[in-house]
Amino acid sequence: MKTIYFAASSLDGFIADKNDSLEWLFKNGPTDLSFIEDFMAGIGAIAMGASTYLWLLENNKDPWPYKIPCLVFTHRKLPMVEGEDIRFVQGDVGPLHKELVRLAAGKNVWLVGGGELVGQFHDLGLVDEMQIQTVAVFLNEGKKLFSRRTETAFKIKEINQRGDTCVDVIYTVK
């Protein structure tokens, strides 16, 4: 069981544009996403920031794409998706990580979006791996991939090219 930060980033280190949109991901041509089913098969629970949650609700054709428990970290009231295992939480990520691990039932925990949220998990030593898809585009502003300064030199575990506009790098953290 691992806690994995999996995200797409621009070359200059942004995961969302200045309007919290992920639309930039779809403007650069097709990316090879054939590995996603295998990745998702190993995921048992999700931790997600509120902005990512709202973007998914507003921009997905399906009401909710995940069929596993999802903790959405937020300080505001958000719309609920009926029939889905979505839980709105706030507070210290330490105890909530224990809940995510319990919910994942031996599978991995996926940290989705939210460089600030991921930073909180990293501060407590709870991130085991980062899988970052770097897309060949510059955003110049927006939400940072990682909002903390760290002296940690992450180790490269694996590199894969995904189409002609994206490189997927898996880093070990611990």
C-alpha positions in Angstrom: 0.0 0.0 0.0 1.3 3.4 -1.0 0.1 7.0 -0.9 0.6 8.3 -4.4 0.5 11.9 -5.7 -0.6 11.5 -9.3 -1.1 14.6 -11.3 -0.5 16.3 -14.7 1.7 19.4 -14.7 2.8 22.0 -17.2 6.5 22.4 -18.0 6.6 25.3 -15.6 5.0 23.4 -12.7 1.3 24.2 -12.7 -1.6 21.7 -12.4 -4.4 24.2 -13.0 -4.6 27.5 -14.7 -5.4 30.8 -12.9 -9.1 30.0 -13.1 -8.6 26.5 -11.4 -9.3 25.0 -14.8 -7.8 21.8 -16.2 -8.9 22.5 -19.7 -5.3 23.2 -20.8 -4.7 19.4 -20.6 -6.9 18.8 -23.6 -5.6 21.5 -25.9 -2.2 20.0 -26.6 -3.2 16.9 -28.6 -3.9 13.3 -27.6 -2.0 11.8 -24.7 -1.6 8.0 -24.3 -3.8 7.2 -21.3 -3.7 3.4 -21.8 -2.1 2.9 -18.4 -5.0 4.6 -16.4 -7.1 1.4 -16.0 -4.1 -0.4 -14.5 -3.3 2.6 -12.2 -7.0 2.8 -11.0 -7.1 -1.0 -10.4 -4.5 -0.4 -7.6 -6.3 2.5 -6.0 -8.6 2.0 -3.0 -9.3 5.5 -1.8 -8.9 9.1 -3.0 -8.0 12.4 -1.3 -9.0 15.4 -3.4 -9.0 19.2 -3.0 -12.2 21.2 -3.4 -11.2 23.0 -6.6 -10.5 19.7 -8.4 -13.8 18.2 -7.1 -15.7 21.2 -8.4 -14.0 21.1 -11.8 -14.8 17.4 -12.1 -18.5 18.1 -11.3 -18.7 20.9 -13.8 -16.7 19.3 -16.7 -17.3 15.6 -16.7 -19.9 14.0 -18.9 -20.5 11.4 -16.1 -21.7 12.7 -12.8 -18.8 11.1 -10.9 -16.0 9.1 -12.5 -14.8 7.1 -9.4 -16.4 4.1 -7.7 -14.2 4.1 -4.6 -14.3 6.2 -1.4 -13.2 9.8 -1.9 -12.4 12.4 0.9 -12.8 15.9 -0.4 -10.8 18.4 1.7 -12.8 21.6 1.9 -13.7 24.5 4.1 -16.9 25.3 2.2 -20.2 23.7 1.4 -20.1 21.8 -1.8 -22.7 20.0 -3.9 -23.1 16.3 -3.2 -23.3 13.6 -5.8 -26.1 11.2 -4.8 -25.2 7.6 -4.5 -21.4 8.1 -4.4 -19.0 7.5 -1.5 -17.8 11.1 -1.2 -17.0 12.6 2.2 -16.3 16.2 2.8 -13.6 16.7 5.4 -11.3 19.3 6.9 -8.6 19.4 9.5 -5.3 17.7 10.1 -4.4 15.3 7.3 -2.6 12.9 9.6 -5.7 11.3 11.2 -7.6 11.6 7.8 -4.7 9.7 6.1 -5.3 6.9 8.6 -9.0 6.9 7.5 -7.9 6.8 3.8 -5.7 3.9 4.4 -8.5 2.0 6.2 -10.9 2.8 3.3 -8.3 1.7 0.7 -8.3 -1.8 2.3 -4.8 -2.7 1.2 -4.8 -0.8 -2.0 -3.1 2.5 -2.7 -4.3 6.0 -1.7 -4.4 8.5 -4.6 -3.8 12.2 -3.8 -5.6 14.1 -6.6 -4.9 17.7 -7.4 -4.2 20.3 -4.8 -0.5 21.2 -4.5 -1.3 22.7 -1.1 -3.1 19.6 0.1 -0.3 17.3 -1.1 2.1 19.6 0.7 0.3 18.9 3.9 0.6 15.1 3.4 4.3 15.5 2.5 5.0 17.6 5.6 3.9 14.6 7.7 6.0 12.1 5.6 2.9 10.5 4.2 3.6 10.6 0.5 5.4 7.5 -0.8 5.4 8.2 -4.5 4.7 10.9 -7.0 3.6 10.1 -10.6 3.8 13.3 -12.5 2.8 13.6 -16.1 4.6 16.7 -17.5 2.7 18.1 -20.6 4.7 20.1 -23.1 3.0 23.5 -22.4 3.7 26.6 -20.3 0.9 28.1 -18.2 3.0 30.9 -16.5 0.5 31.1 -13.7 -2.1 29.1 -11.8 -2.0 26.4 -9.1 1.4 25.0 -8.4 2.2 21.3 -8.6 3.8 21.4 -5.2 3.4 24.4 -2.9 6.2 23.6 -0.5 9.8 24.3 -0.6 11.6 21.0 0.0 15.2 20.0 0.2 14.2 16.4 -0.6 15.8 15.1 -3.8 13.2 12.7 -5.1 14.5 9.6 -6.8 13.4 8.7 -10.3 11.8 5.2 -10.3 10.4 5.1 -13.9 10.0 7.3 -17.0 7.5 6.7 -19.8 6.6 8.8 -22.9 2.8 9.2 -23.2 2.2 10.3 -26.8 4.3 13.1 -28.3 3.4 15.8 -25.8 3.8 14.1 -22.4 6.3 12.4 -20.2 5.3 10.4 -17.2 7.8 10.2 -14.4 7.4 8.2 -11.2 9.4 9.4 -8.3 9.9 7.7 -4.9 9.7 10.0 -2.0 10.7 8.0 1.1 
